[in-house]
Amino acid sequence: MKRRSFTGDRLSVRRLAIVLGLLVVLLTAVFVVSITIGSERVGLLDTVRVVTSKLTGQLANVALEKQIIITDIRLPRVLMAIVVGAALAVAGSAYQALLRNPLADPGILGISSGAALGAITATVFAESLPISRPVAAFVGAVITIGIVYALGQGGERTGSERLILAGVIMNALLSSIVIFLVTTASGARQRNVLSWLIGDLSGEPALLIPVALFVVSGIGVVYANARSLNLMMVGEDDALALGVEARRVKIAVYLAASLLTGAAVAVSGAIGFVGLIVPHAVRLVGGSDNRLVVPAAALVGSSFLMIADTIARTIVAPRELNIGVITSLVGAPIFVYLLRRSN
Amino acid sequence: MVEARDITFGYSRPVLNGVSFEVSEGELFALLGPNGSGKSTLIKIVVGLLKPQSGSVRVDGRDPALISRREAARAIGYVAQESSVRFPLTVMEMVLQGRFAYGQLIGFESERDLVETEWAMSVTETTEFAATPITQLSGGERQRVMLARALAVKPKLLVLDEPVANLDIAHQVKMFDLVRELTQKTRMSAIVVTHELNLAAEFATSVLLLKSGERIAAGKPDEVMTEAKLRKVFETGLIVDKNPVSGAPRMTLVPTKSQ
């Protein structure tokens, strides 16, 4: 019988600390590299100087235009990648645990499209109020997961194929409504909106702080239910019998995951597959206990999205690729692999 | 330990129709009946997962559907008919879930939790799989892990829905042996749903025969498991005599063609 030596027989505090510690180091390294790399050359040392001067409040001995590139252009975007990456990865692990399906993902289930429709509707009716976008995206996500769950719930058992099919259908329907709304909107905005739909981190630095607050509270709620989710992953009746207030956990975590999806989609569009591949990679290395999976997915998701965004910014420079293109190119083959293996 | 009175339950058509029974402390109570007779529904009501439309259930003097899930979970260990786990949780992580109702919502398992978990794994002979992902086990091994998880609860009442369905005959006997030993030693009561009539006759202290949601008979195995009653309930040819070693009722199937 195959044994995994690192993960051992159960999650220990020691393993949790080691994994999270290493991931924080990884995140920091990726962060520094991400704001260093770009079409304008900046030295690694300059980046470190600018960031430490920002943190300590002292003046940095770096040319002013380089400082501006780092702090005003790259920093907000990289911070956005951190927030969005954490949100999507934790939302993915939450949906997977609740739906007892390792293939669940906000994009595949159509929840991102629902959030996008919400955000677009807010743009059409309340453009002057940017905060209405993440709120409307949250509402869109909640409604969509409700419909997908109901459609996927067939007969005796909820098969994973049925659920994913329901997601595909909702995705197609909602995307059409979004495109319809965008097309009827004025022409100048159209290009921006279409680019946002594929996934784009360059858009909304003004929303960084409110969205970060949404994301932190969403992750907090999911983490607070991590132990209950371990039992929900096995079965809802089983969890109930073992003492989990299943209904309460379900409602809290669905709402939190939808808040995370809505916040991410409102600022960055539908960046696909992050919620699928990040939790999967985390489980592969660190085990399936959600007390580890949730925080580790947040850290890995942040790092992954920073790397993907750096590639998107530089690979066809001076032009930029949409970040959603990169994540889908990586994610789609992995999804196919997981789907084949799950049968 | 368990008192069920006039339990009625049904969706569009009735599943249970006024079923009553009692299980005393230390009893091994077998619930027998054909497919669709309402056995699983009845035990879900006992565990508190379903609420009866009328009638009452008391487990250890309390209604399991009215107390908090945490409180109910500390009294009742339940193993469902089948669970398909799609995440590679290790066997020890699975068994530790039995300790959920004793711990904090956030945080780690206590020493006591680990002791009970290791005990539950050793009596079900699953210790060797502790670090193995549950997804890599055979059906029979997984069933023993699910029993271990229910035992880690340290329940006053153990409720098992077809616990031997995936087991070879040696493990079937071992499973019933273990449950009987626990009921005798710890005064734990057990309700076992099973299709294994001979094992039920051998191990159970009481038997309830259920058909189409109605109680047909209840009592000691040798009173209940008679040819007439079993033929009526299962609608198949069989003869009942005595097990030459233990003296318990012995059922032998007689296919209709050779009658």
Contacts between the chains, C-beta under 8 A, distances in Angstrom:
chain1	res1	chain2	res2	distance
A	1	B	128	7.9
A	1	B	129	6.9
A	1	B	132	5.3
A	1	B	136	6.9
A	2	B	132	7.3
A	2	B	136	6.8
A	3	B	131	5.0
A	3	B	132	6.6
A	4	B	131	6.7
A	4	B	133	7.7
A	7	B	90	7.1
A	7	B	131	7.5
A	8	B	90	7.9
A	8	B	131	5.9
A	9	B	90	5.4
A	9	B	91	7.4
A	9	B	92	3.9
A	9	B	93	7.6
A	9	B	130	4.0
A	9	B	131	4.1
A	10	B	90	6.4
A	10	B	92	4.6
A	10	B	93	5.2
A	10	B	96	6.1
A	10	B	109	7.7
A	11	B	93	7.1
A	11	B	108	7.9
A	12	B	108	8.0
A	13	B	108	6.0
A	97	B	87	8.0
A	100	B	86	6.2
A	100	B	87	8.0
A	101	B	86	6.7
A	102	B	86	5.8
A	102	B	87	6.4
A	160	B	86	7.8
A	223	B	106	7.7
A	224	B	105	6.9
A	224	B	106	6.0
A	225	B	105	7.6
A	226	B	106	7.4
A	227	B	100	6.8
A	227	B	103	7.5
A	227	B	105	6.0
A	227	B	106	6.7
A	227	B	107	7.8
A	228	B	100	7.7
A	228	B	105	6.8
A	230	B	89	7.3
A	230	B	93	7.3
A	230	B	97	6.5
A	231	B	97	5.2
A	231	B	100	5.9
A	233	B	85	7.4
A	233	B	86	7.9
A	233	B	87	5.1
A	233	B	89	7.3
A	234	B	83	5.8
A	234	B	85	5.3
A	234	B	87	7.9
A	234	B	89	7.4
A	234	B	94	7.3
A	234	B	97	7.1
A	235	B	80	6.7
A	235	B	83	4.9
A	235	B	85	8.0
A	237	B	44	7.5
A	237	B	49	5.5
A	237	B	80	5.8
A	238	B	78	7.7
A	238	B	80	5.9
A	238	B	83	5.9
A	240	B	48	7.9
A	240	B	49	5.7
A	240	B	69	6.1
A	241	B	47	5.4
A	241	B	48	7.8
A	241	B	49	6.4
A	241	B	72	8.0
A	241	B	73	6.4
A	241	B	76	6.9
A	241	B	78	4.0
A	241	B	80	7.6
A	242	B	73	5.2
A	242	B	78	7.9
A	242	B	97	5.8
A	242	B	98	6.5
A	242	B	100	5.0
A	242	B	101	6.4
A	242	B	149	7.7
A	242	B	153	7.2
A	243	B	69	5.1
A	243	B	70	4.4
A	243	B	72	7.3
A	243	B	73	3.1
A	243	B	74	7.2
A	243	B	100	5.1
A	243	B	101	3.2
A	244	B	69	6.5
A	244	B	100	6.6
A	245	B	68	7.8
A	245	B	69	5.4
A	245	B	70	7.9
A	246	B	69	7.8
A	283	B	87	7.1
A	283	B	88	6.9
A	287	B	88	7.9
A	287	B	89	7.9
A	287	B	90	7.1
A	287	B	93	7.6
A	288	B	87	4.6
A	288	B	88	5.6
A	288	B	89	4.8
A	288	B	90	8.0
A	288	B	93	7.2
A	289	B	89	7.4
A	289	B	93	6.1
A	291	B	108	7.9
A	342	B	86	7.2
